[in-house]
Amino acid sequence: MAGPGGARPGAGRKPKDEENRIRDLMMPYSLDAIQCLANIVVSDKSKDTDKISASKIIIEYAYGKPKERVENDINITGVDFNIKEVFKVNNK
């Protein structure tokens, strides 16, 4: 078994040429894929969950995915300082 680090076969990001080749292969099917999503949204036979999923994909690609806000509340014991004081801005 190889040690940590170093180049490994198949590791890392695929070359840009490979991404371009795959994109070019998929391009002829993109309009059909969009139409399929649209059909799911408007079809009376589609389940509500499928309509929501298809709608979400369409909206995210049309308008961009909304930014996610992540909040953390971290309690550290044994450390005696106030983080708000560390980052306090002097407004004079």
Helices and strands as residue ranges (DSSP letters): H 16-26, G 27-29, H 30-42, H 48-63, H 83-86
